Amino acid sequence: MGNPTRWSTDTGPEHSRWYVDRFRQLAAEGADLAGEARLVDALVAPGARILDAGCGTGRVGAALAARGHTVVGVDADPVLVDAARADHPGPRWLVADLAELDLAAAGEPEPFDAAVVAGNVLTFVAPGTEAAVLTRIAAHLRPDAPVVVGFGTDRGYPLTAFDVDTVTAGLRREHRFATWDLRPWHDDADFAVTVLRRPTP
């Protein structure tokens, strides 16, 4: 692992366990936890190979797997990855630093048809590594593969910086929305969902 993530430095020692319990409770209550997965599913062909980057407890990747996709989930927090493995067997869940992502070394050399970066992941990576994270994600994709990224606009990572980092990573912006259910983007939105694509050479 490289530099400590904000997830580990900006939250308390019990935060990961609280997060696991929170989403287990939401699932038990029947909450809709698959909105991100529905959007990604609409962007790919059936049976796609999808990278869930910053997978957390596995809720997005599990919903994509239930739709017939092959999913590999990655997160830096072993507590969250253990919960994903326990709650959502099927996808492969791995502990790894997204800024140094090398899935070929972990036995996953095949490129992905899409990636999803949900749950404010980019606002929790180590400070200054956002461009590296996007670059490493892009390096694992097939040409023309989409990357869908969502995070709050008030969490210390300005959209202007994100847009610069996507260009650094070699990704092209196609769409931006204010929610995962595709509400129109507006400058006062407190959340941004951006659809990027790795260009075809």
C-alpha positions as a printed Julia matrix, in Angstrom:
201×3 Matrix{Float64}:
   0.0     0.0     0.0
   1.11    3.56   -0.71
   0.13    6.67    1.24
  -2.71    6.29    3.75
  -6.13    7.0     2.25
  -8.43    9.66    3.63
 -10.78    6.81    4.5
  -8.21    5.65    7.08
  -6.92    9.04    8.26
 -10.14   11.1     8.35
 -12.43    8.62   10.09
 -12.32    6.87   13.45
 -11.15    3.3    14.08
 -14.71    1.97   14.22
 -15.92    3.72   11.07
 -15.42    0.74    8.75
 -17.41   -1.57   11.01
 -20.16    1.07   11.32
 -20.23    1.37    7.52
 -20.6    -2.41    7.1
 -23.4    -2.54    9.68
 -25.15    0.45    8.11
 -25.39   -1.12    4.67
 -26.37   -4.5     6.05
 -29.22   -2.78    7.87
 -30.28   -0.87    4.75
 -30.3    -4.1     2.76
 -32.36   -5.83    5.47
 -34.86   -2.95    5.31
 -35.22   -3.38    1.56
 -33.57   -0.09    0.59
 -32.75    0.42   -3.07
 -28.97    0.0    -3.16
 -28.59   -0.78   -6.85
 -29.02    2.6    -8.54
 -25.39    2.85   -9.6
 -25.46   -0.69  -10.94
 -28.53    0.03  -13.08
 -26.74    2.92  -14.77
 -23.59    0.91  -15.46
 -25.62   -2.05  -16.7
 -27.25    0.22  -19.29
 -23.83    1.18  -20.68
 -22.43   -2.29  -21.32
 -23.25   -5.44  -23.25
 -24.65   -8.5   -21.45
 -22.04  -10.51  -19.63
 -19.52   -7.65  -19.42
 -16.4    -7.75  -17.31
 -16.63   -4.86  -14.83
 -14.15   -3.35  -12.37
 -15.75   -2.08   -9.16
 -13.02    0.36   -8.06
 -13.41    1.22   -4.39
 -15.96   -1.53   -3.96
 -16.54   -1.05   -0.24
 -18.99   -3.65    1.04
 -19.66   -4.89   -2.49
 -23.22   -3.68   -2.96
 -22.67   -2.21   -6.46
 -20.57   -5.08   -7.73
 -23.01   -7.62   -6.32
 -25.92   -5.95   -8.11
 -23.95   -6.02  -11.36
 -23.09   -9.68  -10.85
 -26.78  -10.41  -10.29
 -27.37   -8.91  -13.74
 -24.99  -11.45  -15.27
 -21.73   -9.51  -15.36
 -18.31  -10.73  -14.24
 -17.14   -8.42  -11.46
 -13.82   -7.82   -9.77
 -14.03   -5.46   -6.79
 -11.08   -3.67   -5.24
 -10.84   -1.65   -2.03
  -7.99   -0.55    0.24
  -9.94   -1.39    3.42
  -9.71   -5.07    4.38
 -12.7    -4.76    6.74
 -14.94   -3.71    3.85
 -13.52   -6.37    1.52
 -14.1    -9.07    4.16
 -17.74   -7.92    4.38
 -18.09   -8.05    0.59
 -16.72  -11.6     0.55
 -19.06  -12.68    3.34
 -22.21  -11.0     2.01
 -21.76  -11.3    -1.75
 -20.04  -14.5    -2.89
 -19.48  -14.74   -6.62
 -17.49  -11.67   -7.61
 -13.8   -11.58   -6.76
 -13.05   -9.07   -4.0
  -9.46   -7.87   -3.54
  -7.59   -5.59   -1.13
  -5.45   -3.14   -3.1
  -4.46    0.52   -3.32
  -6.18    2.01   -6.37
  -3.25    4.39   -6.91
  -0.99    1.37   -7.48
  -3.54   -0.96   -9.05
  -2.01   -3.93  -10.86
  -4.63   -6.63  -11.25
  -2.5    -8.71  -13.6
  -0.2    -9.33  -10.64
  -3.25  -10.51   -8.69
  -4.21  -13.03  -11.36
  -6.65  -10.8   -13.28
  -4.81   -9.97  -16.53
  -7.89   -9.66  -18.76
  -8.95   -6.06  -19.41
 -12.36   -4.79  -18.31
 -15.32   -3.64  -20.39
 -16.22   -0.94  -17.86
 -15.38    0.46  -14.44
 -17.55    2.01  -11.76
 -16.19    4.33   -9.06
 -19.14    4.95   -6.74
 -19.62    5.94   -3.1
 -17.39    9.04   -3.01
 -14.32    6.87   -3.61
 -12.24    9.63   -5.19
 -12.79   11.87   -2.16
 -11.39    9.15    0.12
  -8.18    8.22   -1.72
  -4.83    9.53   -0.45
  -4.45   13.28   -1.08
  -2.79   14.01   -4.4
  -3.32   10.52   -5.82
  -6.59   11.16   -7.66
  -4.96   11.38  -11.11
  -2.91    8.26  -10.39
  -6.07    6.39   -9.35
  -7.86    7.35  -12.55
  -4.78    6.47  -14.61
  -4.47    3.02  -13.04
  -8.19    2.34  -13.52
  -7.97    3.41  -17.18
  -4.97    1.14  -17.7
  -7.16   -1.87  -16.88
  -9.84   -1.08  -19.48
 -10.41   -2.11  -23.05
 -10.42    0.72  -25.59
 -13.82    2.43  -25.74
 -14.76    1.19  -22.25
 -16.82    3.53  -20.04
 -15.88    4.66  -16.54
 -18.68    5.98  -14.33
 -17.61    8.12  -11.37
 -19.84    9.61   -8.69
 -18.97   11.82   -5.7
 -20.22   14.78   -3.7
 -19.18   18.17   -4.98
 -18.63   19.52   -1.44
 -16.12   16.93   -0.26
 -12.83   18.67   -0.97
 -12.21   17.48   -4.53
 -13.4    20.18   -6.93
 -14.88   19.14  -10.25
 -12.35   21.4   -11.98
  -9.54   19.32  -10.48
 -11.35   16.09  -11.37
 -11.74   17.19  -14.98
  -8.01   17.94  -15.22
  -7.2    14.56  -13.66
  -9.4    12.71  -16.15
  -7.49   14.28  -19.03
  -4.21   13.29  -17.36
  -5.54    9.73  -17.16
  -6.35    9.72  -20.86
 -10.1     9.61  -20.37
 -12.7    11.58  -22.31
 -15.83   13.02  -20.67
 -19.11   12.12  -22.36
 -21.85   13.01  -19.88
 -22.41   14.58  -16.49
 -25.52   14.22  -14.33
 -26.57   15.44  -10.88
 -27.7    11.99   -9.67
 -27.3     8.32  -10.49
 -30.84    8.32  -11.92
 -29.73   10.86  -14.56
 -31.23   14.08  -13.28
 -29.8    16.94  -15.37
 -26.51   18.46  -14.29
 -26.55   22.02  -12.93
 -23.79   24.09  -11.38
 -25.41   24.09   -7.93
 -25.71   20.29   -7.74
 -24.26   18.74   -4.6
 -23.39   15.51   -6.41
 -21.87   14.72   -9.79
 -22.06   11.53  -11.82
 -19.66   11.64  -14.75
 -19.5     9.15  -17.6
 -15.99    8.94  -19.02
 -14.62    6.76  -21.77
 -11.21    5.39  -22.64
 -10.81    6.48  -26.27
 -10.16    3.98  -29.01
  -6.62    4.47  -30.34
